[in-house]
Amino acid sequence: MAEAAAKTVWKISQGHLECPICCCLFKDPKMLDCLHSFCLKCLEEMMSKQKPEAEKITCPVCRRETQVLDVGLQSLSSSFFLSSLVDEVKQQEAVLGKASIPTATCDCGEGKEASWRCLDCNDNFCQECWKAHGRFKYTKNHQIISLGDWQKSKMPPAEHSQPITRICTIHHDQTLCFYCDTCDTLICSMCAALDHRSAEHNFLKIDDLIRSFRSEVDNILQKFEKSRQRFKSTETSIKHAQTRLQKKLAHALSDIDAKAEAEITKIRNKAKLLTKRVEQIGQERDSEYEKALLHNRDQMERADQTIAAVNDLMRKADNFELLELKPKVMHNLEFQKELKFEPANHGPSFIGVKCHNIVSDEDLGEVCVSEKWQLKEEFGKEGTSDEEFKFARGVACFRNGDIIVTDTSLKRVSLFSSTGRYKTSVAKGDARHQLEAPIGIAVTHDDLLFVTHKKKVKVFDNELHFVREFTPSADDTDGRLESFLTAVAVDSQRVAVVDRGRKVISVHNLDGSLIASISNNMVDYDLAISNFGCLVFTNYEGQSLLCVNFKGKEMFSVKTFMNGKAAKPTGVLCDDDETIYVIVNSENRGDSAVQRYDSNGAFVATVAQGLYNPLGMAFTSAGDVVVTDLYSVKIFERM
């Protein structure tokens, strides 16, 4: 057992009490401005290898510099708590047979019993030596405590309950109990009454000041933690953009190859040139993302070093040491204000190719360095006929390219070909399954169509033949909140339904059986299921985009703006690369837009604008985007 205890003591000393320079137990440790400690002798050897006129010493751990005064390295603050721990380890080793048991005798060598301990010199003094120590110019301001208190400071907390007291260096029969903020020094009651009694001196009780100091440090450390969270969020966002860049880069290169093969050998060389330009842009942008990640990580690494040093000091040092080190601690915590993270720039994460039908003297295509949509096709106009709309609201697409549109004014669901040719519809007058309020609409991967209908969700096949229906939720028992379904979204396993009346999102299996019910007062307009495992929805009146997980925990909530003014969001759509597209409507019709956000809810860019009154969005099987624009349906292709 003694051997095991010896190993434990050595493990503690090895892990915490060794000088990083000499790798031995600290001897007369001194603390630099960065809060890292080293043996005085080791620092002196380092200083001797520098230029004679050097006035600063560089920390070998973090490379920060510390100003050295004319009196030399002795002016640095002593690490009292490290000295105490080293002494404790030595005593424990002595008990375990690793050293001789220290005697409490004066270090003058005359064998007199020691009564006092100098925390600056780490020496024991008898009564006479203590008085002499206080008379010398260079030692009269050293901190002296009774040997009994010093020994208590090294015991476990349960073995003593009395606080450690320090004796005033001027009034030897008085204990230090105040801190003069004006003079930046500890004082006793006699000092306060005699030397610090004028109005210009501002002093506080040590207990009050240390509480304030600890509270201030805690507040700053909390800010550090917030910075850490921002760093994590920014890093995640950068990685998402980087992943998106790689996907788009691969897709662009694939398009180039396909076009090159179609044009056979005469354009092979030009395909290689274009490929080289795309790869170069991708590498340059990827390099910028890597630089941003490295910069942010370096910022947090430096901050973590400071936090670790401060936390270690706050945990191990006593109140007096904390007060003495307060300027250095607060100076180091100033680094928090200097933390600057590179933001996640999503613009360069897009890269694509716009290929040309070329002849031998033309390039194969051009590199598209930012995402844009261009109108590919449009159909419909204001009216009541089969190919007209009064209020085109929801939209979805089947795998064969057919487009389904809900019209809330005409109370019908219409099916069109990919070019806008009318095929069939289900309307209010259909006796088989009347639709009095079709609004939300979504299609599964195997072409099942889900449509919200007041309190029910109706399911159809790809020819609008009725399959089944289910009721997501019942009205409240008191009747005050009546169910009214406004939006539906699906993925490969689930269907989510917005109940605007009851302010609930219900999540179901594809057969309609309930999985979960999520209450949220902001539930309002449209809904999407993201591939990062969340529900994203818009709040029209609240002018907000929100995201919750499937347990209802809010992941983000952001206001939507357009041209610097608050805008009302309607449709929302999630891409497989964790991109969120949102329709925002301005006060003036004809000036609405589609915006892109990242998975953390940060605005990235406007990808389409000049829309009349857009309400819903959906992806086609070819990757185009279909938008319902009140009286028409617009199909955009992404460039």
KEMI-445579 format. One record per atom (N, C-alpha, C): residue in one letter; z negated, x negated, y negated. Coordinates in steps of 0.2 Angstrom, whole numbers, plus 5000, padded with zeros to 4 digits. Atoms other than C-alpha are relative to their C-alpha. Layout:
AZXY/...
This chain:
M500049965006/M500050005000/M500049964994/A500050045006/A499649864988/A500749974999/E499350035000/E501349784992/E500550054997/A499549955003/A502249954988/A499850014992/A500250005007/A501249964972/A500249944996/A499750065003/A501749794967/A500750004999/K499349995001/K503549834970/K500150054994/T499949955005/T503349984959/T499949974993/V500250035006/V502549884945/V500649964998/W499550055001/W503949754946/W500650044998/K499549965001/K505249894946/K500050034993/I500149975007/I504549974930/I500249944995/S499950065005/S504549804921/S500749985000/Q499350035000/Q506249754927/Q500450054997/G499649955003/G506949924921/G499950014993/H500149985007/H506149944904/H499749944996/L500350055004/L505249784899/L500349935000/E499750065000/E506449644901/E500549994994/C499550015006/C507349564886/C500750005002/P499350004998/P509249594887/P500349935000/I499750065001/I509549414882/I499749955006/C500350044995/C508349314893/C499850035007/C500249964993/C508049444907/C499349995002/C500750014998/C506249404907/C499650064996/L500449955003/L504749514902/L500049984992/F500050015007/F504649534883/F499449954998/K500650045002/K503649404874/K500150004992/D499949995008/D503349444855/D500650034998/P499449965001/P504649574855/P500150024992/K499849975007/K505549614838/K500550055000/M499549945000/M506549764834/M500549994994/L499450015005/L508249754825/L500150074997/D499949945003/D508849894813/D500350055005/C499649954996/C509849974827/C499550025006/L500549984995/L508149994837/L500049975006/H500050044994/H508549874850/H499549944999/S500550065001/S507149744854/S500249945005/F499950064996/F507249564860/F499449954998/C500550055002/C506049414861/C500149974994/L499950045006/L505749324845/L500349945001/K499750064999/K506149164853/K500850005002/C499349994998/C507849234860/C500450014993/L499749995007/L508249294842/L500149944996/E500050075003/E507849124835/E500549965002/E499550054997/E508949034847/E500750034998/M499449975002/M510349164843/M500249984993/M499950015007/M510149134824/M500149934999/S499850075001/S510148944826/S500749985002/K499350014999/K511848954833/K500550024995/Q499649975005/Q512549044818/Q500049954994/K499950055006/K513048964802/K499350004996/P500750005003/P511548904792/P499950054994/E500049965006/E511949014777/E500050085002/A499949934998/A512049174788/A499350044998/E500649965002/E510849314782/E500050065004/K500049944995/K511249434796/K500049985007/I500050024992/I510949434815/I500450065003/T499649954997/T512149534826/T499650025007/C500349974994/C511349644840/C500549985006/P499650014994/P512049584857/P500150065004/V499949944996/V511949754864/V500550054997/C499549955003/C512849864851/C500449974994/R499650045005/R513549734839/R499850024993/R500149995006/R512749804824/R499649954996/E500350065004/E512049684810/E499350034997/T500749995003/T510249674804/T499949944995/Q500150045006/Q509849594787/Q499449965002/V500650044999/V508649444789/V499749974993/L500350035007/L507449404774/L499949935000/D500050075001/D507149234767/D499449975005/V500650024996/V505449224777/V500249995008/G499750014994/G506549224793/G499950075005/L500149944995/L506449334809/L499350035001/Q500749975000/Q504549354808/Q499950064996/S500049945004/S504949484795/S500250065004/L499849954996/L505649594808/L499450045003/S500549964997/S504649744815/S499849985007/S500250024993/S503649704830/S500050065004/S500049944996/S503849824845/S499350005004/F500750004997/F502049854848/F499950045007/F500049964994/F502349984862/F500249965006/L499850054994/L503349854872/L499549955001/S500550054999/S502049724869/S499450035005/S500549974996/S500749844876/S500250015007/L499849984993/L501749894891/L500149935004/V500050074997/V502049704895/V499349985002/D500650024999/D500249674894/D499750045006/E500249964995/E499849824905/E500349985007/V499750024994/V501149764918/V499749945003/K500350064998/K500349594918/K499350015003/Q500649994997/Q498649664921/Q500050035007/Q499949974994/Q499249774935/Q500249955005/E499850054995/E500049624943/E499449965002/A500650044999/A498449534941/A499650035005/V500449964995/V497549674950/V500350005007/L499650004994/L498849664964/L500049935003/G500050064997/G498549484966/G500649954997/K499450045002/K500049424956/K499849954994/A500250045005/A499049344942/A499250004999/S500850005000/S497249304937/S499850054995/I500249955004/I496249434929/I499849984993/P500150035007/P496249414910/P499350024998/T500749995003/T494549394901/T500150024993/A500049985007/A494149474885/A499649954996/T500350065005/T493749314875/T500549994995/C499650015006/C494349264858/C500549945002/D499450054999/D496049164858/D499949944997/C500150075003/C495249024848/C499849955005/G500250054995/G494748944864/G499349985001/E500750025000/E492848934861/E499650045005/G500449964995/G492449064874/G499650064997/K500449945003/K491749194862/K500350065002/E499849934998/E491849374866/E500450034995/A499549975005/A493349464858/A499850074999/S500149935002/S493049624848/S500650034997/W499549975004/W494649644839/W500749985003/R499350024998/R496549644843/R500550014994/C499550005005/C497949594831/C500750035003/L499449974997/L499449704835/L500749964998/D499450045002/D500649594825/D500149935004/C500050074996/C500149424834/C499950015007/N500149994993/N499649504851/N499449955002/D500650044998/D497949404850/D499450034999/N500749975000/N496149444853/N499649954996/F500450035005/F494849394840/F499350015001/C500849985001/C492949374839/C499950024993/Q500249975006/Q492049434824/Q500249954994/E499950055005/E492249264814/E500849994999/C499250025000/C494149234819/C500350064996/W499749945003/W494549414814/W499950004992/K500150005007/K493749394796/K500549944997/A499550055002/A494749224795/A500750025000/H499349985000/H496349304800/H500250054994/G499949955006/G496149434786/G500149964993/R500050045006/R495949294773/R500749964999/F499450045001/F497649204776/F500550044997/K499449965004/K499149254765/K500550035005/Y499549974996/Y500349284779/Y499850055006/T500349964995/T499149374791/T499550064997/K500549965003/K498049474779/K500250085001/N499849934999/N499149634781/N500250025007/H499949994993/H499249624800/H499650065002/Q500349944998/Q498749784809/Q499449985005/I500550024995/I497049764818/I499650065002/I500449944997/I496149884830/I499549975004/S500550034996/S494649864840/S500349995007/L499850024994/L494849784857/L499950065005/G500149944996/G494149944865/G500650055000/D499549955001/D495450054857/D500749985003/W499450034997/W496849934862/W500050015007/Q500049994993/Q496249944880/Q500150075002/K499949934999/K496150134879/K500850025000/S499349985001/S497950144873/S500549985006/K499650024994/K498550064889/K499850045006/M500249964995/M497650184900/M500450075001/P499649935000/P498450354907/P499650044995/P500349965005/P498150494895/P499350045003/A500649974997/A496850574907/A499449964999/E500650054999/E495650424906/E499749994993/H500350015007/H495350434887/H500350064996/S499849955004/S495450574874/S499949994993/Q500150015007/Q494950494858/Q500649964997/P499450035002/P496450444847/P499849934997/I500050075003/I496750264842/I499950004993/T500150005007/T496050214825/T500249934998/R499950075003/R496650064814/R499649994994/I500550025005/I495549974802/I500549984994/C499650025006/C496149954784/C499949924999/T500050075001/T496549774780/T499749974994/I500350015006/I495749784763/I499250025001/H500749984999/H494149884767/H499950005008/H500150014993/H493649824784/H499650055004/D500449954997/D492449964787/D500350075000/Q499749935001/Q493650104784/Q500650005005/T499449994996/T494950174795/T500650034996/L499449975003/L496750214790/L500150075001/C500049934999/C496950394787/C500550044996/F499549975005/F498250424773/F500649955000/Y499450045001/Y500050364770/Y500250014993/C499849995007/C500550334752/C500849995000/D499350005000/D502350384751/D500349964994/T499750045005/T502550294734/T500049935001/C500150074999/C501950124740/C500349995007/D499850014993/D502650154758/D499549965004/T500550044996/T501050094766/T499550055002/L500649974998/L499550154776/L499449984996/I500650015004/I497950174767/I499450035002/C500649974998/C496150214770/C499750054994/S500349955006/S495050344759/S499849964994/M500250045005/M494350194749/M500649984996/C499450015003/C496150144745/C500250064995/A499849945003/A496550324740/A499650014994/A500449985005/A495050334729/A500049944994/L500050055005/L495250164720/L500749974998/D499350035002/D497050084721/D500550054999/H499549955000/H498050244723/H499850074997/R500349935003/R497150374713/R500450024994/S499649975005/S498450384699/S500550055002/A499549954999/A499650524697/A500649985003/E499350024997/E501150424702/E499949985007/H500050014993/H500450394719/H500050075004/N500049944996/N500850524732/N499949985007/F500250024993/F499950514748/F499850065004/L500149944996/L499750634763/L499649975006/K500450014993/K498650644779/K500549975005/I499550034995/I499450544793/I500250055005/D499849954995/D499350694805/D500550054997/D499649965003/D500250804792/D500749974999/L499450035001/L501550674788/L500449995007/I499650014993/I501950634807/I500350065002/R499749944998/R502150814810/R500750024997/S499449995004/S503450824796/S500549965003/F499550054998/F504250664802/F500350025007/R499749984994/R504450724820/R500450065000/S499649945001/S505050894814/S500749984997/E499450025003/E506350804804/E500549975005/V499650034995/V506950694818/V500250055005/D499749954995/D507050844830/D500650044997/N499449975003/N508150934817/N500649965000/I499450055000/I509350784816/I500250005007/L499850014993/L509350764835/L500450075002/Q499649944999/Q509850954836/Q500750004998/K499450015003/K511250914825/K500549965004/F499750044996/F511750774836/F500350045006/E499849964994/E511750894851/E500650054998/K499449965002/K512951014841/K500649965000/S499450055000/S514050864838/S500349995007/R499850014993/R514050834856/R500450065003/Q499749944998/Q514551014860/Q500750004997/R499450005003/R515951004847/R500549945003/F499650064997/F516550834855/F500250035007/K499849974994/K516550924872/K500650055000/S499549955001/S517551064866/S500649974997/T499450035002/T518750954857/T500449965005/E499850044994/E518950844872/E500450055005/T499749954995/T519350994883/T500750034997/S499449975003/S520551064870/S500649945000/I499550055000/I521450894869/I500349995007/K499850004993/K521550884888/K500550065002/H499549954998/H522351054889/H500749994996/A499350025003/A523651004876/A500449955003/Q499750064997/Q523950844885/Q500350035007/T499749974993/T524250944902/T500650044998/R499449965002/R525351064893/R500649964998/L499550055002/L526350924886/L500449975006/Q499850034993/Q526550854904/Q500550055003/K499649954997/K527151024910/K500750014996/K499449995004/K528351054896/K500549945000/L499650065000/L528950874897/L500450005007/A499650004993/A529350894916/A500550065000/H499649945001/H530151064912/H500749984996/A499450025004/A531250984899/A500449955003/L499650054996/L531750844910/L500450035005/S499649964995/S532250964923/S500650044997/D499449975003/D533351064911/D500549954998/I499550055001/I534150904906/I500449985006/D499750014994/D534550864924/D500550055002/A499549944998/A535251034928/A500650004996/K499450005004/K536351034913/K500549945001/A499650064999/A536950854916/A500450015007/E499649994994/E537450904934/E500550054999/A499549955001/A538351054928/A500649974996/E499450035004/E539450944916/E500349945004/I499750054995/I539750824931/I499949934996/T500050075001/T540050634928/T500149984993/K499850025007/K540750634910/K499450004995/I500650005004/I539050674903/I499449975003/R500650034997/R537950574914/R499649954996/N500250055004/N537750434902/N499650034994/K500449965005/K537250554888/K499450035002/A500649974997/A536050634899/A499449955000/K500550054999/K535150474902/K499749984993/L500350025007/L535050434883/L499550064998/L500449955002/L534350604880/L499350005004/T500750014996/T533050584894/T499649954997/K500450055002/K532550424887/K499750024993/R500349985006/R532250504870/R499450055001/V500549954999/V531250644877/V499449965003/E500650034997/E530150524888/E499749954994/Q500350045006/Q529950414872/Q499550044996/I500449965004/I529250554862/I499450025004/G500649984996/G528150614876/G499549945001/Q500550064999/Q527450434879/Q499649994993/E500350015006/E527150424860/E499550054999/R500549955001/R526250584859/R499450005005/D500650014995/D525250554875/D499649954998/S500450055003/S524750394867/S499650024995/E500449975005/E524150484852/E499450045002/Y500549964997/Y523150604862/Y499549955003/E500550054997/E522350454872/E499649964994/K500350035006/K521950374855/K499450044998/A500549955002/A521050534850/A499450005004/L500649994995/L520050544866/L499649944999/L500450075000/L519550354865/L499650004994/H500450005006/H519050374847/H499450055000/N500549955000/N518050534850/N499449975005/R500450024995/R517250454865/R499649944997/D500350065003/D516850294855/D499450024995/Q500549975005/Q515950404842/Q499450025003/M500649984997/M514850484854/M499749955004/E500350064996/E514550324864/E499549974995/R500450045005/R513850244848/R499450054998/A500549955001/A512950404844/A499450015005/D500549994995/D512150414861/D499649945000/Q500450065001/Q511550234859/Q499450014995/T500549995005/T510650274843/T499550065003/I500549954998/I509950434851/I499549985005/A500450034995/A509350344866/A499449964997/A500550045004/A508450214855/A499550044997/V500549965004/V507650344844/V499650045005/N500449964995/N507150454859/N499549955003/D500550044997/D506350304867/D499549984996/L500550025005/L505450254851/L499550064999/M500449945002/M504850434848/M499550015006/R500449994994/R504250444866/R499449955001/K500450064998/K503350274867/K499549984995/A500450035006/A502750224850/A499450054998/D500549955003/D501150294842/D500150024993/N499949985006/N500950374826/N500149954994/F500050055005/F500650224816/F500649965000/E499350034999/E502150134823/E500650044998/L499449955002/L503250284820/L500050004992/L500050005007/L502650284802/L500349934997/E499750075002/E503050094800/E500750005001/L499350014999/L504750114808/L500450064997/K499749945003/K505150284799/K500749984996/P499450015004/P506450204787/P500549985005/K499550024996/K507350114801/K500350065004/V499849944996/V507350274812/V500550054996/M499649955004/M508050384798/M500649974998/H499450045001/H509250244793/H500550015006/N499649994994/N509950254811/N500350075001/L499849934999/L509950444811/L500650024995/E499449995005/E511150434796/E500750005003/F499450004997/F512450394808/F500350075002/Q499849934998/Q512550574813/Q500550034994/K499549975005/K513350614796/K500749975000/E499450045000/E514650484799/E500550025006/L499649984995/L515250564815/L500650044998/K499449965002/K517050614813/K500450005007/F499650004994/F518050674828/F500750024998/E499349995001/E519950674829/E500150075003/P499949934998/P520450864830/P500550005005/A499549994995/A521450934844/A500750024997/N499449985003/N523250934837/N500550025005/H499649974994/H524251054848/H500750004998/G499350005002/G525851044838/G500449955005/P499650054996/P526450884847/P500050015008/S500149994993/S525950954864/S500650045003/F499349964998/F527651054865/F500549955000/I499350035000/I529250974870/I500550035004/G499549964996/G530751054876/G500749974998/V499350025001/V532651034876/V500550064999/K499449955002/K534051144868/K500649975002/C499450034998/C535551104878/C500650034997/H499449975002/H537351124872/H500550005005/N499450004997/N538951164879/N500549954997/I499750065004/I539750994875/I500749985003/V499450034998/V541350904876/V499849925000/S500250074999/S541450714879/S499749964994/D500350045006/D541050664861/D499450034997/E500749975003/E539450774859/E499549975005/D500650014997/D537650744864/D499950055005/L500149954995/L537050834880/L499650054997/G500449955003/G535750924869/G499649974995/E500550025005/E534350904856/E499350015003/V500749994998/V532550874858/V499650054995/C500449965004/C531451014852/C499249985000/V500750035000/V529750944847/V499550054998/S500549955001/S528951104842/S500250075003/E499849944997/E528851274850/E500250054995/K499749945004/K529951414842/K500350055004/W499749954997/W530551574847/W500650034996/Q499449975004/Q532251644843/Q500250075003/L499849944997/L532851824845/L500650005004/K499550004995/K533851844860/K500450065001/E499749945000/E534152024861/E499550064997/E500449945002/E533552194854/E500350065001/F499749934999/F533752374858/F499550054998/G500449945002/G533152544853/G500050014992/K500049985007/K532952634836/K499650064999/E500449945001/E531952774828/E500350065002/G499849934997/G532152944837/G499750025006/T500349964994/T531753054852/T500450005006/S499650004994/S533153024864/S499849955005/D500250044994/D533052924880/D500049924997/E499950075002/E533552754871/E499749994993/E500350015007/E532552784855/E499250015001/F500750005000/F530652774851/F499750034993/K500349985006/K529452854839/K499449954999/F500650055001/F527952734843/F500049965007/A500050054994/A528352594856/A499449965000/R500750035000/R526652534861/R499949945005/G500150054995/G526452444878/G500649985003/V499450024997/V527652344887/V499849955006/A500150054995/A527852254904/A500649995004/C499450024997/C529152184915/C500049995008/F500050014993/F529652194934/F500349935001/R499750064998/R530252044944/R500750004999/N499350005001/N532052104943/N500350004993/G499850005007/G532052094924/G499950064997/D500149935003/D531752284921/D499450004995/I500549995005/I530752324906/I499750074999/I500349945000/I529452464905/I499650004993/V500349995007/V528852534888/V499750075000/T500449945001/T527552664884/T500150024992/D499949975006/D527852774869/D499550054999/T500649965001/T526252854863/T500150074996/S499849945004/S527052984851/S500450045005/L499649964995/L528353044864/L499650015007/K500450004994/K527053024878/K500449995006/R499650024994/R528152944890/R500049935002/V499950074998/V528452784900/V500850005002/S499350014999/S530252724900/S500249945004/L499850064997/L531152604911/L500749984998/F499450035002/F532552494905/F500249945004/S499850064997/S533652354912/S499849944995/S500250065004/S533452174905/S500450004994/T499650005006/T534852214893/T499950064995/G500249945004/G534052374886/G500450065002/R499749944998/R535052504896/R499550045003/Y500549964998/Y534052654899/Y500150025008/K500049994993/K533652694918/K499750075001/T500349944999/T532352834919/T499350004996/S500649995004/S530652894912/S499550045004/V500549954998/V529052984916/V499750024994/A500249975007/A528553104902/A499450055001/K500549955000/K527253234898/K500250065004/G499749944996/G528353374905/G500150005007/D499950014993/D528453304922/D499450035004/A500549964997/A527453424933/A499749965005/R500350034995/R527153294946/R499449964998/H500550055003/H526053174935/H500150004993/Q499950005007/Q525953224917/Q499649944997/L500350065004/L525653074905/L499850034993/E500149975006/E524753154890/E499849944995/A500150055005/A524252984882/A500149935003/P499950064997/P525052834890/P500049954995/I500150065006/I524552674880/I500149935004/G500050064996/G524152524891/G500450005006/I499550014994/I525352454904/I500049935002/A500050074997/A525352304916/A500350015007/V499650004994/V526352254931/V499749945004/T500350054996/T525652154946/T500649965003/H499550044997/H526552014955/H500550035005/D499549964995/D527252134968/D500250064998/D499749955003/D527852254956/D499750075000/L500349945001/L526552384955/L499850014993/L500149985007/L526452474938/L499350044999/F500649975002/F524752514930/F500150034993/V499949975006/V524752644916/V499350034998/T500649965002/T523152704906/T500250074998/H499849935001/H523152894905/H499350034998/K500649975002/K521652964895/K499449965004/K500650024996/K520152944908/K500249965007/K499850024994/K521252884922/K500549945000/V499550054999/V522352734928/V500550035005/K499549984995/K523952794936/K500549945002/V499650064997/V524952674948/V500750035002/F499349984998/F526852684950/F500449945003/D499650064998/D528152574959/D500549984995/N499550025005/N529652494951/N500650044999/E499549945001/E530652654951/E499650064996/L500449955003/L529252744942/L499850065005/H500349954995/H528752844958/H499349995000/F500750005000/F526952894958/F499749975007/V500350034994/V525852794970/V499350035001/R500749984999/R524052834967/R499750004993/E500350015006/E522752844953/E499249995001/F500850014999/F520852804950/F499750014993/T500449995006/T519552834937/T499549944999/P500450065001/P518752674930/P499350014999/S500749995002/S517152754923/S499950074998/A500149935002/A516352914919/A499750004993/D500249995007/D515852984902/D499249995001/D500750015000/D514052954897/D499750075001/T500349944998/T512853084903/T499850054994/D500249965005/D512353144886/D500650024996/G499449975002/G514153174882/G500249974993/R499950035006/R514153064866/R500649955000/L499550054999/L515352934872/L500550025006/E499549984995/E516853004880/E500549955002/S499550054998/S518052894890/S500750014997/F499450005002/F519652844883/F500349935001/L499750074998/L520752704890/L500649994996/T499550025005/T521852604879/T500449945002/A499650064998/A522352444888/A499849985007/V500150024994/V522552374905/V500349935001/A499750074999/A522852194912/A499949995007/V500050024992/V523152124930/V500149935001/D499850064997/D523151964939/D500150015007/S499850004993/S523451924957/S499550045005/Q500649974996/Q521752004963/Q499750054996/R500449955004/R521052114949/R500450034995/V499749965006/V521452244936/V499450014995/A500549995005/A520452254920/A500250064995/V499949945004/V520352414909/V499650004994/V500450005006/V519852434891/V499850084999/D500249945002/D518852594888/D499750004993/R500250005007/R518852614870/R499550054998/G500549955001/G517852774870/G499349985001/R500750024998/R516352694879/R499949934999/K500050075002/K516652524873/K499849955006/V500150034993/V516752454891/V500649975002/I499550034996/I517852334900/I499850015008/S500149994993/S517952384919/S500549965004/V499650054995/V518552254932/V500050035007/H499949974994/H519252324948/H500449965005/N499550024995/N520052274964/N500750044999/L499349975002/L521952314964/L500050075003/D500149934997/D521452474975/D499650044996/G500449965005/G520352534960/G499350005001/S500850014999/S518652494968/S499749964995/L500350045005/L517452434955/L499749945002/I500350064999/I516952254954/I499549994995/A500550015005/A516052244937/A500250054994/S499949965006/S515752344921/S499749964994/I500350045006/I515552244904/I500050044994/S500049975006/S514952324889/S500149954994/N499950045006/N515552254872/N500250054994/N499849965006/N515552344855/N500649984997/M499450025003/M517052244850/M500750025004/V499449984995/V518252314864/V500350054996/D499649955005/D519652404854/D500750015003/Y499349985000/Y521452374856/Y500449975007/D499650034994/D522352254869/D499649955004/L500450044995/L521752154884/L500549955004/A499750044996/A522352004894/A499549965005/I500450054996/I521651904909/I500349935000/S499750075000/S521851724907/S499949965007/N500050044993/N522151594921/N499449955000/F500650045000/F520551504915/F499450045001/G500649964997/G519451644922/G499750044995/C500349965006/C519151754906/C500450064998/L499749945003/L519551914898/L500149994992/V499950015007/V520351894881/V500350074997/F499849935003/F520552054870/F499949994992/T500049995007/T520852104852/T499650054997/N500449945003/N519852204840/N500450014993/Y499549995005/Y521052284828/Y499650014993/E500449985006/E519752354815/E499649944998/G500450055002/G518652204816/G500449934999/Q499650065001/Q520152084814/Q499849945004/S500350054996/S519551974828/S500449995007/L499850024993/L520151884844/L499449985004/L500650014997/L518751884857/L500249985008/C499950024993/C518551804875/C499350015003/V500650004996/V517151844888/V500249985007/N499950014993/N516951794906/N499950065004/F500149944996/F516851914920/F499350035001/K500749985000/K515051924918/K499850034993/G500249985006/G515151974900/G499849954995/K500250055005/K514651814892/K500549984995/E499550015005/E515551784876/E500249925000/M499850075000/M516551624876/M500249984993/F499950015007/F517251634858/F500250074997/S499849955004/S517551754844/S500249984994/V499750035006/V518651714830/V500450054996/K499749955004/K519351804815/K500849985000/T499350015000/T521251824814/T500350004993/F499850005007/F522151774798/F500849995000/M499350015001/M523951774791/M500149984993/N499950025007/N524451674776/N499450004996/G500650015003/G522651644772/G499650074999/K500449935000/K522151834773/K499950035006/A500149964994/A521351934786/A500550045003/A499549964997/A522552014798/A499750035006/K500249964995/K522352144811/K500449985006/P499750014994/P522752094829/P500250065004/T499849954995/T523652204842/T500149975006/G499950024993/G524452134857/G499749935001/V500350074998/V523751984867/V500349985006/L499650024994/L524651884880/L499749935002/C500250064997/C524051734891/C500549965004/D499550044996/D525251594897/D499649975006/D500350044994/D524951494913/D499749944998/D500350065002/D524551344903/D499450004995/E500649985004/E523051424895/E500150014993/T499849985007/T523951464879/T499950084999/I500149935001/I523451634871/I500550014994/Y499549985005/Y524851724861/Y499750074997/V500349945003/V524251854848/V500450034995/I499649975005/I525151984838/I499550014994/V500449985006/V524451994820/V500450044995/N499649955004/N524952134808/N499749994993/S500250015007/S524952104789/S499950074997/E500149945004/E524652244776/E500750034999/N499349985001/N526552254774/N500450005006/R499549994995/R527752314787/R500649954999/G499550055000/G529052184791/G499849934998/D500250075001/D527952034788/D499549985005/S500550024994/S526952024805/S500349945004/A499850064997/A526951884816/A499749995007/V500350014994/V526551814833/V499749925000/Q500350075001/Q525251664833/Q499849985007/R500250034993/R524751544847/R499349974998/Y500650035000/Y522951494850/Y499849965007/D500250044993/D522151374863/D499550045003/S500549964996/S520951424876/S499350004998/N500649995003/N519451394865/N500050044994/G500049965006/G520051514852/G500249974993/A499850045006/A520751384840/A500750024998/F499349985002/F522351434830/F500449935001/V499650064999/V523751314834/V500650014996/A499449995004/A525351384826/A500350075000/T499649945000/T526451534821/T500649995004/V499450024996/V527851544834/V500650054998/A499549955002/A528751704827/A499750044995/Q500349975006/Q528651794811/Q500650054998/G499549955003/G529551934801/G500150065004/L499949944995/L529252074814/L499850064995/Y500149935004/Y529152254807/Y499350025001/N500649974998/N527652324816/N499849995008/P500150024993/P527352234833/P499350025003/L500649984997/L526052304845/L499949975007/G500250024993/G526252244863/G500549945002/M499650054998/M526952094872/M500049995008/A500050014993/A527452044890/A500549945001/F499550054998/F528351894899/F500550035005/T499549984995/T529951924908/T499949955006/S500050044994/S530251844925/S500349934998/A499750065002/A531351714916/A499649964995/G500450045005/G529951664904/G500150024993/D499949975007/D530651764889/D499450044998/V500549965003/V529451864878/V500250074997/V499849935002/V529652054876/V499550034995/V500549975005/V528852134860/V500250074998/T499949935003/T528752314856/T499950004992/D500150005008/D529052334837/D500150074997/L500149935002/L528652514834/L500650045002/Y499449964999/Y530452584834/Y500549965005/S499550044996/S531352444845/S499649965004/V500350054996/V531052314858/V500449944999/K499650065002/K531452134854/K499849955006/I500150054995/I531651994867/I500249944997/F500050065003/F531351824862/F500049945005/E499950054995/E531851664871/E499649944996/R500450055003/R530651514868/R500549935000/M499650065001/M531451354862/M499649935001/
